[in-house]
Amino acid sequence: MQEITPTDILAADPDVQIVDVREAAELATGMIEDAVHIPSGEVLARVGELDKSRRIIAVCHGGGRSGRVAQALTDLGYNADTLTGGMSGWEAEGLPMVPVQ
């Protein structure tokens, strides 16, 4: 598992899976386009929804929860990393977000 910067995410393999592990109430500011929302407490129970052949970037508000999720997924054999600074860092850089439906 490694930390990936917002700039690196934009340049990452287009087949990367971005998994937003924040709680529903935290999504009001928006999400990274094409991200999948699975709250951190549900990730292990819903691991079957993730494609083990694709790289996963876990994202939370500041990076703590996503780091724990990425490590747990790595331990299960997934290629999982975390976004440095989380959505706070993403938003601070003025990067695009989409409203939650």
Backbone torsions as a table, in degrees:
resi	resn	phi	psi	omega
1	MET	NA	139.4	175.7
2	GLN	-138.3	165.5	174.6
3	GLU	-91.4	137.9	179.0
4	ILE	-120.1	138.3	-178.3
5	THR	-80.6	160.5	176.1
6	PRO	-56.6	-38.6	178.4
7	THR	-62.7	-41.8	179.4
8	ASP	-65.7	-34.0	179.1
9	ILE	-62.6	-41.4	-178.7
10	LEU	-66.2	-28.0	180.0
11	ALA	-95.4	-1.3	-175.9
12	ALA	-68.1	167.9	175.0
13	ASP	-49.2	129.2	-178.7
14	PRO	-63.1	-13.0	-179.8
15	ASP	-90.6	5.9	-179.1
16	VAL	-64.3	145.2	175.9
17	GLN	-100.2	119.4	175.5
18	ILE	-98.6	122.0	-177.9
19	VAL	-115.2	112.4	179.3
20	ASP	-86.3	114.2	-174.2
21	VAL	-100.9	12.6	177.6
22	ARG	-71.0	162.9	175.8
23	GLU	-75.9	157.5	-176.2
24	ALA	-54.4	-39.4	-178.4
25	ALA	-65.0	-20.6	-179.0
26	GLU	-85.3	-5.0	-174.0
27	LEU	-86.6	0.2	-175.9
28	ALA	-58.2	-30.8	-179.5
29	THR	-77.9	-13.8	179.3
30	GLY	114.7	177.7	-178.7
31	MET	-133.3	165.1	171.7
32	ILE	-69.5	136.8	-178.4
33	GLU	-55.8	137.1	179.6
34	ASP	70.9	6.7	175.9
35	ALA	-70.8	151.8	176.0
36	VAL	-104.4	134.5	178.9
37	HIS	-96.1	117.0	172.3
38	ILE	-137.8	106.9	-179.4
39	PRO	-53.8	145.9	-173.7
40	SER	-52.7	-38.2	-179.1
41	GLY	-70.6	-10.9	-178.7
42	GLU	-107.4	-8.4	-172.3
43	VAL	-57.4	-49.0	-176.9
44	LEU	-65.0	-34.8	178.1
45	ALA	-72.1	-24.0	-176.5
46	ARG	-110.7	16.6	-175.9
47	VAL	-56.7	-26.2	178.4
48	GLY	-64.9	-16.0	178.3
49	GLU	-80.4	-9.8	-177.9
50	LEU	-98.5	145.2	-179.7
51	ASP	-91.1	111.8	-176.1
52	LYS	-65.4	-18.7	-179.5
53	SER	-84.6	-6.9	-178.8
54	ARG	-110.0	148.4	175.6
55	ARG	-69.6	139.9	179.7
56	ILE	-113.8	135.1	171.0
57	ILE	-116.2	114.0	178.6
58	ALA	-87.9	138.0	-175.7
59	VAL	-132.2	133.1	172.3
60	CYS	-131.6	-158.2	-178.1
61	HIS	-73.0	-49.2	-175.0
62	GLY	-124.5	-9.3	177.1
63	GLY	117.4	-16.0	-177.9
64	GLY	-70.2	-56.2	-178.7
65	ARG	-63.7	-41.2	-178.1
66	SER	-65.3	-32.4	176.1
67	GLY	-63.7	-42.6	178.4
68	ARG	-66.2	-40.9	178.5
69	VAL	-64.8	-46.1	180.0
70	ALA	-60.9	-39.3	178.9
71	GLN	-66.4	-42.4	178.8
72	ALA	-62.6	-41.5	178.4
73	LEU	-67.1	-39.8	176.6
74	THR	-59.7	-43.0	178.5
75	ASP	-61.1	-25.6	178.9
76	LEU	-90.4	3.2	176.9
77	GLY	96.5	7.8	176.6
78	TYR	-85.4	154.8	173.3
79	ASN	-91.5	89.6	-172.4
80	ALA	-122.9	136.1	177.2
81	ASP	-129.3	176.6	-179.0
82	THR	-127.4	152.2	179.4
83	LEU	-85.7	118.8	177.5
84	THR	-57.9	126.7	177.7
85	GLY	78.2	-4.1	177.6
86	GLY	56.9	-156.9	-179.5
87	MET	-68.2	-24.0	175.9
88	SER	-61.9	-45.2	178.3
89	GLY	-67.1	-40.1	178.6
90	TRP	-59.7	-48.9	-178.5
91	GLU	-66.6	-38.8	-180.0
92	ALA	-62.1	-29.3	178.7
93	GLU	-85.6	0.6	177.7
94	GLY	70.4	26.5	-177.9
95	LEU	-80.1	155.9	-172.7
96	PRO	-67.5	142.3	175.3
97	MET	-135.1	154.0	177.4
98	VAL	-115.1	147.5	177.4
99	PRO	-66.4	150.4	178.2
100	VAL	-80.8	131.7	-179.0
101	GLN	-78.2	NA	NA
